[in-house]
Amino acid sequence: MDERSGSLQAMLDQGFERLQAGRFEDAIDAFTACLAVYPETGKAVLGRAMARFRVKDWKAAQQDFQRASHLEPEDPESGLGLGMSLAMQSKIYPALEALEKLLVRFPNFVRGYMQLGMLHIQIGAIPKGRGYLEQALQHRPSLEERRQIEATLKEQATLDHKRYYRPDFEALRKQNNKSGR
């Protein structure tokens, strides 16, 4: 390892240590300093994006995740972060599109299926969300991921049993169809 790559690695390590310790503002500063010296370092951009996401700077996180995906195209984390940053800005359709593109590129990325499923559930597309969560189970999730998926599916099954068919909604729909003619 030459001096340049050793210096870069030390700066990255410092940023990720701060990120893991929950010192997000310090992590942003560390990754920004790294990028001042090594501007085309995808891992630094990704680290800064993660830290910005944690401090709820969704727009800046989105920009960094986009840049990281161009610098590190083989890392699915940037695509996942991009989708979630868009969702947090209430840009639901672009978020869904970003996550769907991520899964086309990385068809075995469990967390991509999980986030896409959770987002569909949040917007009320329950069957579609459930389908993505079930697909996540097909791609060897970790034990923690499996537990999260199964808990969400179980919760949705419980909610499905509590939902009632409302005949008055059907009557209202028929009435609206007649008056709209």
N, C-alpha and C positions, 0 to 999 in steps of 0.2 A: 504494500500500500504506500503510495507516494504521499508527500506532505499535503498536496492539494486535496486528495481524496480523504485523507485523515482529518483534515480541517473541516471539510464538508460533513463527514460522518459525525464528528463531534458536535457540530452545530445542529444537525438533525436530531441526534440523541438528546441534546439539551431541550429542544423544542418538544419532542415526544414525551420526555420525562415530565415536563411542565403540564403537558396536555393530560397525561395519565394521572397526575397529582391533582387535577382539577383547577389548576392555576391558568385559566384560559386566556386572560389578558396577557399574562407573561408569555404564554405559548405563542400568541399572535405576534408579540414583539420579537421573540426568538426566531420564528419562521420568517418574519419580515426582514430581520437582520441577515439571515441566511440568504434570502433572495436578493438582497442588495449586493452580496458578494458573488452568488451563484444564481443568476436570474432564471435560468432554464431548468431548475431542479423540481421535477414533478412531485417528489415526496414532500418537499417544503411547501409547495402550493397546496397539496392535499392536506397536510397537517394544519396549515393556517385555515383552510376551509372548514376543517373539523372543529377547530377552536372557535371560529366565527359562528358556526352553527350553534355551538354550545352557549354562546353569549347572545343568541337570538338575533344576530345580524344577518338575516336571511338573504338579503340582496347581495352583500359582499361575499357570503358563503357560496351563493349561486355562481357568482362570477369566478371565484376561485375553483369551484368544482368543475366548471366548464373548462377553465384553463388547464387544470390537472388532467382532465380526460384527454386533452390534446397532447400534453407532455408525456403522460403515462397511459397510452391507449389499452394496455393489457391489464390494467388494474380496475376491477369492477366497482371498487369503493367510490370512485369519483362519480360514476353514473348513478349509483344509489343515493349519494349525497345530493346530487343535482336534483333528482326527483323529489327528495324530501324537502329540499330548500324551496323548490317551486310550490310544493303542497303547503308549506308553512306560510307562504305569501298568498294563499288562496288561489293560486294558479293551478286549479285542479286538472284541467284537460292537458296543459303542457306537462304537468307532473306525471299523469298517467302515460302520456306519450313517451316521456323520458324513461320511465320504468319499463315500458313495453320494449323499447329499443334496446335497453340494457339486457333484457332476457333473450332477445334475438341474438345479440352478440355473445352473451354468456348464458347459454341455456341450462346450465346446472347450478346457477348461483341461487342458493336457497334463500338468502336474505332478500334478494330481489323479488322472488315470488311472495315472500312473507309481507314485504312492504306494499307490494301491489295489491295483495289480498286485503290487507288492513285498510288501505286507502279506499278500496271499493266498498268495504263494509261501512266505513265512516260516511261515505256519501250515499249510502242506502242501497247499493247494488249488492245485496247480500249473497244471492246465488253465485254471482261472478266472483266475489271476494272469497267465498267458500271454495270455489273451484281452484283459485290460485293457491290458497292455503293447502289444499289437498295435493296440488302439484308439488308444493314445497316438500311435502312428506315423501314424495317419490325420489327426491334428489339427495338423500342421506344427510338430513339435518343433524346438527350436534344435539346432545341430550338437552341442553338448555333451549335450543331452537324448537326441538320437538315438543317440549313441555309447553312452550309459549303457543305454538300452533294448536296443540290439542286443547289447551285451556280456552283459546279463542273459539275454536270449533264447538266445544262443549257449551260455552256461553251463548253462542248463536243458536244452538239447538234448544237450549232452555228458553231463549227469547222467542223462538219460533213457536214453541208450545203455548206461550202466553199470549201470542197474537190472536186476535179474534176476527172472524169473518163478520163484517158489518153489512147486513142486508140493506140498511138505509143508504149506504154508499152506492150500492147497485141501483136502488130506486132513483137516487139523485142523478146518477149517470144516465139512466134511461130518460129521465125527465129533461135533462140538458140536451140530449140527442134529439128529442122531439121538438123542443123549442128552437133548436138551431137550424131546422129545415127551412 
